[in-house]
């Protein structure tokens, strides 16, 4: 399917694996070689232990050093070259990395750091055993070797912080013709994209987050049979991995683009205004024409349908492309970019040249209108003159779009980030220092939040489907606590940069939330609110989930706060654009943003939520978890009889509250009043009763003093 030069990394990675195996029993020397490799390149050694006091290391983590999502291509090649020198690798150093899955920078080791207490003494040894047995199986794929690799696969994949994606990624690096990487992109391609025949997909085993080795081998054998059968356009796992990446980008791009608009002058409401537009542009496949375009001072696109100015609409362009190249594709994206190149781009616009999705290679200013030269000998018939002001390599912030040409003017924060890259070219070409963040899994959530696994699955499925969820419940059920940890568990890492929390109140407004004018030294200045800035950050990092948490969401006037964006937060309206009230800028709510609200069901000072809110949010009730396995384990660990009696008393109180017609289940007392107790003594328990529980009861039964007196006595007696 693909030119094999695309996969010139395969022999190099295989030889890397062989060389690393020699150091299984000489790991201190291995650690020293890694440090020497970084010293030779001038690149900062990433964090491999707290304070980088590295006492042990595994081979998968070492391979992961040059397989990270944020690494510059130039630094990747630099590091791989140093690796080749340090370990005496004879295979050619690869310069392309198609089909290679990469690690999340914030979860880039295959083991837990020692100081975090999540690593057992034999964890790294088991990683070496998996590594060695996988290589033996790749060499001799018999039942005996499979049994060994299966043993260590099951041990490693179930370690805290690991899972299908990371473990199978490591196996794929060392033997991509034998092992398949089960990252999220490949999973989607196999099970959901529709690119693999339905009868094949139906025959595949269901997979979980931590797959069993037996299931994994069943999956890869079934797919191998399909790929070798002749009915597939792909022939092996390497091609499958590349195609999953390519096709997912194509689908993502289609989903982002709205139905085309033929009406002129609608963009940015800038009719009659001379506005500089900013563009992301790819100078040929994988920037193959960049050197020539830079030398000639031009940019060009190659869809040869004759003079673009002969077409009056994008539909005409699309139809011509279908006539020339076949009707099996929509050509919507191609026609849109072609139309923009001919009609919308203008002299003075800024162009950022890109290579792939993660690298910028130049910046320039458009200096001419569209030009058509039919007899151009080099084939570049369609062109514009460009003054290329910058040439080099810059790490793209986030992930660039796949299109040849994209107008990014409306994404103001994104444009600012790109412009900032070219303001200071004196910085050393070294890898940015990355703070390694702690993984956070479903198991971590279930430990921290006292809900069952089924509840967790239901809740996460609801968030992914609806995009907007409100956690509602009685006082003390841990709604706010659960919201942030739910976000971390769905991201897989404790990344505070992808979670934002605010609190609504009666005076909170659109100007606070989206944008509005605020006093400044020079009069009034347009200030951007937290939701606007968060959406822009998520927009640039579309491959990762972002979570916007609104505490006490029912205390604000939602229609007033969201304004014209109230419609755009709906799941099926994500990506659609509206003009913002103050800036007249086109704005959309990205698909990768999830909104989690919290609401206290006992807050009767507020009016009922209107239908508009209820239609846009799903509602999930959290209940007191006194009888949950997690809370029982927590109480058992404290081993305090008075606490146990107090909890039992509160459970009886909740039964009373539930039966009370003026209250009901939504007013029950939650378990969080008793959580995170550092000291459990009479003073602490009495403080909970006197200063937290009784004030709540006085509010509930303000006109029933007898009930207050009765339960005050009950609660106090429980700890005597």
Secondary structure, 3 states (H helix, E strand, C coil): CCCHHHHCHHHHHHHHHHHHHCCCCCHHHHHHHHHHHHHHHCCCCCCCCHHHCCCCCCHHHHHHCCCECCCCHHHHHHHHHHHHHHHCCCCCCCCCCCCCCCECHHHCCCCCCHHHCCCCCCHHHHHHHHHHHHHHHHHCCCHHHHHHHHHHHHHHHCCCCCCHHHHHHHHHHHCCCCCCCCCHHHHHHHHCCCCCCHHHHHCCCCCCCCCCHHHHHHHHHHHHHHHCCCCCCCCCHHHHHHHHHHHHHHHHHHHHCCCCCCCCCCHHHCCCCCCCCEEEEECCHHHCCHHHHHHHCEEECCCCCCCHHHCCCHHHHHHHHHHHHCCCCCCHHHHHHHHHHHHHCCCCCEEEEEECCCEEEEEEEECCCCEECCCCCCCCCEEEEEEEEEEEEEECCCCCCCCCEEECCCCHHHHHHHHHHCCCCCCCCCCCCCCCCCECCHHHHHHHCCCCHHHHHHHHHHHHHHCEEEEEECCCCCHHHHHHHHHHHHHCECCHHHEEEEECCCCCCHHHHCEEEEEECCEEEEEECHHHHHHHHHHHCCCCCEEEEEECHHHCCHHHHHHHHHCCCCHHHCCCCEECCCCCCEECCCCCEEEEEEEECCCCCCCCCCHHHHHHCEEEEECCCCCCHHHHHHHHHHCCHHHHHHHHHHHHHHHHHHHCCCCCHHHCCCHHHHCCCCCCCHHHHHHHHHHHHHHHHHHHCCCCHHHHHHHHHHHHHCCC
